[in-house]
Amino acid sequence: MTNKPGERKLQILHVLAEMLENPRAERITTASLAAKLEVSEATLYRHFASKAQMFEGLIDFIEQTLFSLINKLITDEKDGVRQIDGILSLLLGFAKKNPGMARVLIGDALVNENDRLQVRINQLHDRLEATLKQALRFSAGEGGVGSGQDAGAQANLMMCYVIGRWHQFAKSGFKRDPLEYWEMQRQELLSGGHNSIR
């Protein structure tokens, strides 16, 4: 086999993510993953000490991908409202493009796996919420979304919205588009509480 170790590792994570795209999938075992890759289980264990480590690798990949895209967006976009809009659109779009990873993001794929994996996902959610909070503070400083509002409460609402959309997408067997109604709902989320509730 001519694969470099790094390439083989990525290939394992890619196939694991692909297997998670089956909405009615049984719990993924190292045996089923090895069979799909047409390698022995021993080969998997040469690259990852355990199945939990494979899921950790997937979470690392998701985190690095999301934050490199978010950081680029924040660097390129100087308008606070557009930053928030961009981050939310990006999070919804990422799940749509990567259904298997959407199941990891909501913890659905981690049921019956090592508890520390759910802790990692919770930390990722917290980090995304903190990023939204920072963007809201920046926007409020410009007199945009978040002016006169509690940035923490707003960031939490936005994160709850995103996780809810991810959840609907995964639990519908990937039929409910996470971006469905986004054009209308973004108005509500980005109004910054300026619209009174009637």
N, C-alpha and C positions, 0 to 999 in steps of 0.2 A: 504494500500500500504506500503510495507516494504522498499522501496527505501530511502536511505539517501538523504538529500537535494542536496549534491554534485553530487551524482550519477544521480539523476533526471535531474539536470542542464546539465550534460554531455550528457545524453540521448537526451535531447531537441536539443542540438547543433549538435549531431550526425545525428539526423533525418533531421534537417534543411540542413546540408551539403548534405545528401542523396537526398533531394528534389531538390537541386540545380544541381544535376547530370542529370536531365532531360533537354536536350538541348532546347526543345521546351516548357519548363515550363511557365505557366502563372506566374504573379507576386505572390509570396508566401504571403498568408495572415495568420494572427494568427489563423483564423478559419480552414484553410486547414492544418496548422501545428498541431493544436489540434486534428483534425480528424485523421490525420496520426498516432499520438501518442495514439489515443483513450482516450483522457482526455478532460476536459473542458478548455475553454479559460482562465477561472479563475485560473486553475492550472498553466498554463503558466505564468500568471501574478504574481503568488506567488514566482516564481523563477527569473523572469525578469520583470522590470517595464514597458518595451516597446519592440516592435519588433526591434527597433534600438539597444537596449541593447543586444538582442540576437545576432545580427550581430556583435556587438562589442565583445561579448564573443567568437565568431568564429574567429574574427581577432586576438584577444589575443591568442587563441589556436594556430593559424597559426604562429604567431610571436614567441611564446615560443618554438614551435616545431622546426621551422627553426633555431633559434639562439642556441638552445641546441645542435642541430646536427652540426651546423657550428663551435661552440666553441669547441666541441669535436674533430672535424676534424683538427682545427687549433692547438689544444694541441697535438694531436697524430702525425700530419704531420709536419716535420721540414723543408721541402723543399718548398720554396715560390711558384714555378710554380705549384707544385702538390696541394698546398693549393687552388690556384685560380681555377685550373681544377676541384678540388673536390667540391668547392662552386658552380661553374656553373652547374656541373653534378647534384648536389644535388637539386638545384632550379628547373631544368628541370624535374628531376625524381619525385620531390614532386608533381608537377602539374599533371604529368601522373598518379600517384597513387591516387590522390585526385581531380578528375575532378570538383566536386562542389566547392572546395576551389580555384581552378584555376579561376573560374568565379568571386570569391570574389577578388582575387589578381589583376585582370584586371579592377575591378570596375563594371563589367557587371551586377553582381547580385545586385549592390547597386543603380542602376538607379531608380529614384522615391522613394528612401529611404532618410533618414536624411543626409543632406550635410556633417555633421561632419564625417560620415563613410568614404567618399571618401578622406577626409583630413587625416584620420588615415591610409588608404592604401598608400597615397602619402608619409606619414612619414615612413611607413614600407619600401617602395621602396628606400627612401633616406638613411635609415639605412643600407639596403643591399648594396647600392652603396658605402657608406662610408666604409663598411667592405671590399669590393673588393678593394677600394682605398688603404686601410691599407695593404692588402695582396700584392698589386702591389708594394707598397713602400718597403715592406720587401723583395720581390723578386728582385727588382731593386738593393737593397743593396747587394744582393748575386751575382749580375751580370746576373740575369735571365730576365724574362719578365719585361718590363717596364724600362729597363736601357735607360737613355737618353730620356725618353718619359714623357709626362705630365700624372701623375697617375690619376688625376681627369678626364681628357678627356678619358683616356682608360677605367676607371671604368664606366663612363657614357655609352660608346659604348657597353661594356659588359652587362650592365643593360638593355639597349635598345634592345639588342639581345634577352635576356631572356624574357623580357616583350612581344616582338614580337612573340616569340615561344609560350608563354602562350596564347596570343591573337589568333594565328592561330588555336591552339588546341581547345580553347573554341568555336570560331566562326565556326569551321568545324563540330560542333556537336560532338567533341572529336574524330574525325577520324584522324586528322593530329597529329601524334606522336610528342611531343615536342623534343624527342631525335632523330628524323629523321635527317640524315645528320650530327649529332653531331660529329662523328668520323672524318669527313673531315673538318667541320667548326671549330672544336677546334684548328686545326693546324693554321688557319688564326688568330683566336682570341688570341692564346697563342704565336704567333710568335713575338709579341711585336713590330711590325712595322719594323722588321729587313728585311722582304721581300719587295723588291721594287715593286711598282705597274707598271706592264707593260701595 
